[in-house]
Amino acid sequence: MKRLLALLCCAAVSVPAMAADWEVFSKDEKLTVYYSPSTVRKGKNVARAWVLVDYVEPQVRILGPSNHKAYSSRLELIEFDCAEDRRSSLQTSYRSGPMGSGDLIDTVTHVAKSWGYDSPGTVGAALLEQVCGK
């Protein structure tokens, strides 16, 4: 059963990277943030969307005391609470290649929601406005 769940999680993460219509949302000298309008799902007060962060320089994911792996992109499924202006990461996957390609380094599925608030004028706050249609 655990194997099936892991396989389904990997499949869920790989599909958005390959099939999504990624649009540049923000870019600076260190990274580019993309989001996929076709993956936005809206409910009464919440919305979900896939976000892709593509790094110029490889980043390091620490998986254990002596287990460090480089990744160049990160895929994240984010849930936005449009009424309360907050967000929660549901799943994050780290990939060795750019634009969600390459080997899967790690996947974290967040079981308990941990809501966070973005300061006004940040990429996170602008993304919430875009996805929620504010």
C-alpha positions as CSV (number, residue, x, y, z in Angstrom):
1,M,0.0,0.0,0.0
2,K,2.8,2.4,0.8
3,R,4.4,1.6,-2.5
4,L,1.2,2.5,-4.3
5,L,0.8,5.7,-2.4
6,A,4.4,6.7,-3.3
7,L,3.9,5.8,-6.9
8,L,0.7,7.9,-7.1
9,C,2.5,10.9,-5.4
10,C,5.3,10.7,-8.0
11,A,2.8,10.5,-10.8
12,A,0.9,13.5,-9.5
13,V,4.1,15.5,-9.3
14,S,5.4,14.6,-12.7
15,V,2.3,15.3,-14.7
16,P,2.1,19.1,-13.9
17,A,5.8,19.6,-14.9
18,M,5.3,18.0,-18.3
19,A,1.8,19.1,-19.1
20,A,1.4,22.4,-17.5
21,D,1.3,25.7,-19.3
22,W,4.0,27.4,-17.2
23,E,3.9,31.2,-17.2
24,V,6.7,33.3,-15.7
25,F,5.3,35.0,-12.6
26,S,8.5,36.5,-11.2
27,K,12.2,36.5,-12.1
28,D,15.4,37.7,-10.5
29,E,19.1,36.9,-10.7
30,K,18.7,33.7,-8.5
31,L,15.5,32.1,-9.6
32,T,12.3,32.2,-11.8
33,V,8.9,31.5,-10.4
34,Y,6.3,30.1,-12.7
35,Y,2.7,29.2,-12.2
36,S,0.3,27.2,-14.3
37,P,-3.1,28.9,-14.9
38,S,-4.6,25.6,-16.2
39,T,-3.9,23.9,-12.9
40,V,-5.8,26.5,-10.8
41,R,-8.8,24.9,-9.0
42,K,-11.1,27.2,-7.2
43,G,-13.6,26.4,-4.4
44,K,-15.8,28.7,-2.4
45,N,-13.0,30.4,-0.5
46,V,-9.9,28.4,-1.5
47,A,-7.9,27.8,-4.6
48,R,-5.1,25.4,-5.5
49,A,-2.3,25.9,-8.1
50,W,1.0,24.3,-9.1
51,V,4.0,26.5,-8.8
52,L,7.4,25.8,-10.3
53,V,10.6,27.4,-9.0
54,D,13.6,27.2,-11.3
55,Y,17.0,28.1,-9.8
56,V,19.9,29.6,-11.7
57,E,22.4,27.8,-9.5
58,P,21.8,24.3,-8.0
59,Q,20.5,24.2,-4.5
60,V,21.2,21.6,-1.8
61,R,18.5,19.4,-0.2
62,I,19.7,17.9,3.1
63,L,18.1,14.4,3.3
64,G,20.1,13.2,6.3
65,P,23.4,13.8,8.2
66,S,25.6,12.7,5.2
67,N,23.0,12.7,2.5
68,H,23.0,16.0,0.6
69,K,21.6,16.2,-3.0
70,A,21.6,19.0,-5.5
71,Y,18.3,20.1,-7.1
72,S,17.7,22.7,-9.8
73,S,13.9,23.1,-9.6
74,R,11.1,22.7,-7.2
75,L,7.4,21.9,-7.9
76,E,4.9,22.9,-5.3
77,L,1.1,22.4,-5.0
78,I,-0.2,25.3,-2.9
79,E,-3.6,25.9,-1.4
80,F,-4.6,29.5,-1.0
81,D,-7.2,30.6,1.5
82,C,-8.6,33.5,-0.5
83,A,-10.9,34.8,2.3
84,E,-8.1,34.9,4.9
85,D,-5.2,35.8,2.5
86,R,-3.0,32.9,3.5
87,R,-1.4,29.9,1.9
88,S,-0.4,26.4,2.7
89,S,2.0,24.0,0.9
90,L,0.4,20.7,0.2
91,Q,3.2,19.0,-1.6
92,T,6.7,19.9,-2.7
93,S,9.0,17.9,-5.0
94,Y,12.6,18.6,-5.7
95,R,14.1,17.8,-9.2
96,S,17.6,17.5,-10.3
97,G,17.0,19.3,-13.7
98,P,15.5,22.6,-14.7
99,M,11.8,23.2,-15.2
100,G,10.8,20.1,-13.1
101,S,12.9,17.7,-15.2
102,G,15.5,15.2,-14.2
103,D,15.6,12.8,-11.3
104,L,13.2,13.1,-8.4
105,I,15.4,14.1,-5.4
106,D,12.7,14.2,-2.7
107,T,9.0,14.7,-2.3
108,V,7.4,16.1,0.9
109,T,3.6,15.7,1.3
110,H,2.4,18.0,4.1
111,V,-0.2,16.1,6.1
112,A,-1.2,18.8,8.5
113,K,-1.9,22.2,7.0
114,S,0.5,24.9,8.1
115,W,-0.9,28.3,7.0
116,G,1.4,31.1,6.3
117,Y,1.0,34.8,5.5
118,D,3.0,36.7,2.9
119,S,4.0,40.3,3.4
120,P,2.5,42.8,1.0
121,G,4.6,43.4,-2.0
122,T,6.2,39.9,-2.0
123,V,6.0,37.3,-4.8
124,G,3.8,35.1,-2.5
125,A,1.3,37.9,-1.9
126,A,1.1,38.7,-5.6
127,L,0.6,35.0,-6.4
128,L,-2.2,34.7,-4.0
129,E,-3.9,37.7,-5.6
130,Q,-3.4,36.2,-9.1
131,V,-4.7,32.7,-8.2
132,C,-7.6,34.0,-6.1
133,G,-8.6,36.6,-8.7
134,K,-8.3,39.6,-6.4
